[in-house]
Structures are given as structure tokens and as C-alpha cells.
Amino acid sequence: MSDIIRLHNMMFYGYHGVSPAEKETGRRFEVDVELHVDVRAAADSDRLTDTVNYTQVYQAVEEILSREHFSLLETISERLAEAILSRFRVDSVVIRVRKKIPPIPGNLDHIEVEIRRP
């Protein structure tokens, strides 16, 4: 049995993309992280040590988006999932990464990639 902890709409500015312009000028990215974890121990103890530290999850996401450079949203999503699964005690994770105002001709708010990893 897993419960869910969600961090919604974390916003970062990054230099990720396929085109040279995206890598030079950057874009705004939004990230959602859904952590599947049993929270009963934390609920019983009311101690941070018995759950996932949300601040540390945010910092892990920020570190990857601000220090590394990727061409694809798919790669960003996979890298975030790997980092979270290796650093935190969670059963599985869902990652959603959105690129705001993507360089696609037409009227489009964002592109989003969602992945689920055990």
C-alpha cells in the first residue's frame, strides 16, 4: 500500500532544448513530483525522519535543472526519477516536466512529459 506526497508546479529557469537558441536564452520549466510512499510511520510519530523531506526533494530537482543541460524533456524526466529513487525511501515516483512557451510554430502553452518509475 502506498500513499502519495505531491510537489506541484515547482518552477525553474533552465537552458535545455534541441535548438541553439533554447540552450542560449533558456526557458521556464515546471516540474511536478509524485512520491508513492507509506506515510503511516510518519503519521504515528509526527517526525520528519519518518517521511520524505520535501525540501530535500525540491533541492534535488533544482540541482538537476539548474546545473545540468539536456536536449530532451524525456531525459530530464528520467534523470529526475533516477535521482529521487536513489536518494529517498519511496516505492515509486511520477515525474511531470513542462516546458513553457516551447519553440513550436502555433499557439501552445507548454509541452509536458510524464514518466512513472518503480
NORMOSUL-V185958 format. One record per residue. N is the residue number from 1. PHI is phi in radians with two decimals (999 if undefined). PSI is psi in radians with two decimals (NA if undefined). D_FIRST is the distance of its C-alpha to the first C-alpha in Angstrom with 2 decimals. Layout:
[[N PHI PSI D_FIRST] [N PHI PSI D_FIRST]]
This chain:
[[1 999 2.30 0.00] [2 -2.19 2.49 3.78] [3 -1.74 3.10 6.88] [4 -2.26 2.31 10.19] [5 -2.00 2.24 13.47] [6 -2.09 2.38 16.45] [7 -1.97 1.94 19.95] [8 -1.80 2.42 22.22] [9 1.01 0.76 25.69] [10 -1.19 2.34 26.63] [11 -2.02 2.37 30.25] [12 -2.50 2.71 32.26] [13 -1.90 2.25 35.60] [14 -2.51 2.86 35.82] [15 -1.91 1.09 38.28] [16 -2.02 2.51 36.26] [17 2.68 3.02 37.58] [18 -1.51 -0.71 39.79] [19 -1.38 2.61 43.05] [20 -1.01 -0.63 45.22] [21 -1.09 -0.75 45.39] [22 -1.10 -0.70 41.61] [23 -1.25 -0.43 41.70] [24 -1.55 -0.82 44.71] [25 -1.65 -0.41 44.04] [26 1.41 3.02 40.24] [27 -2.58 2.88 37.89] [28 -1.54 2.37 35.25] [29 -2.15 2.51 31.64] [30 -2.11 2.47 28.55] [31 -2.32 2.36 25.06] [32 -2.00 2.39 21.62] [33 -2.17 2.23 18.65] [34 -2.05 2.03 15.04] [35 -1.80 2.17 12.71] [36 -1.71 2.00 8.98] [37 -2.73 2.58 8.06] [38 -1.42 2.05 6.64] [39 -1.72 0.11 9.86] [40 -1.05 -0.73 10.28] [41 -1.08 -0.75 12.88] [42 -1.16 -0.69 14.73] [43 -1.11 -0.67 14.81] [44 -1.24 -0.73 16.27] [45 -1.56 -0.46 18.70] [46 1.07 0.58 19.57] [47 -2.04 2.39 20.39] [48 -1.05 -0.57 20.16] [49 -1.13 -0.25 19.85] [50 -1.73 0.18 16.33] [51 -2.46 -2.99 15.04] [52 -1.55 2.29 16.21] [53 -1.38 1.92 19.87] [54 -1.08 -0.64 20.46] [55 -1.08 -0.72 24.12] [56 -1.19 -0.60 23.61] [57 -1.12 -0.82 21.47] [58 -1.00 -0.80 24.33] [59 -1.11 -0.64 26.88] [60 -1.12 -0.75 25.37] [61 -1.14 -0.82 25.56] [62 -1.04 -0.74 29.02] [63 -1.03 -0.80 30.27] [64 -1.19 -0.78 29.54] [65 -1.26 -0.50 30.95] [66 -1.65 -0.42 33.99] [67 -1.82 -0.38 34.99] [68 -1.92 2.87 34.37] [69 -2.28 2.30 35.89] [70 -2.32 2.72 34.51] [71 -1.53 -0.66 36.01] [72 -2.00 2.54 32.94] [73 -1.09 -0.59 29.95] [74 -1.05 -0.70 28.05] [75 -1.22 -0.73 28.98] [76 -1.02 -0.84 28.05] [77 -1.03 -0.82 24.57] [78 -1.11 -0.75 24.05] [79 -1.10 -0.71 25.55] [80 -1.13 -0.78 23.30] [81 -1.07 -0.78 20.11] [82 -1.05 -0.78 21.59] [83 -1.11 -0.78 22.57] [84 -1.17 -0.78 19.30] [85 -1.13 -0.54 17.33] [86 -1.45 -0.43 20.15] [87 -1.73 -0.38 20.59] [88 -2.21 2.65 17.26] [89 -1.46 1.54 14.15] [90 -2.30 2.67 11.66] [91 -1.37 -0.70 9.38] [92 -2.80 2.99 11.41] [93 -2.50 2.54 14.04] [94 -2.06 2.27 16.06] [95 -2.09 2.32 19.69] [96 -2.17 2.18 22.41] [97 -2.11 2.22 25.98] [98 -2.05 2.36 28.91] [99 -1.80 2.04 32.58] [100 -1.36 2.48 34.66] [101 0.82 1.14 38.04] [102 -1.21 2.72 37.88] [103 -1.40 1.13 41.26] [104 -2.12 2.29 41.34] [105 -1.06 2.28 44.35] [106 2.17 -3.13 43.53] [107 -1.67 1.82 41.69] [108 -2.54 2.19 38.11] [109 -1.30 -0.81 35.94] [110 -2.85 2.88 33.45] [111 -1.97 2.45 31.81] [112 -2.31 2.42 28.03] [113 -2.07 2.31 25.97] [114 -2.12 2.29 22.19] [115 -2.26 2.68 20.24] [116 -2.19 2.27 16.63] [117 -2.33 2.41 16.06] [118 -1.27 NA 13.42]]
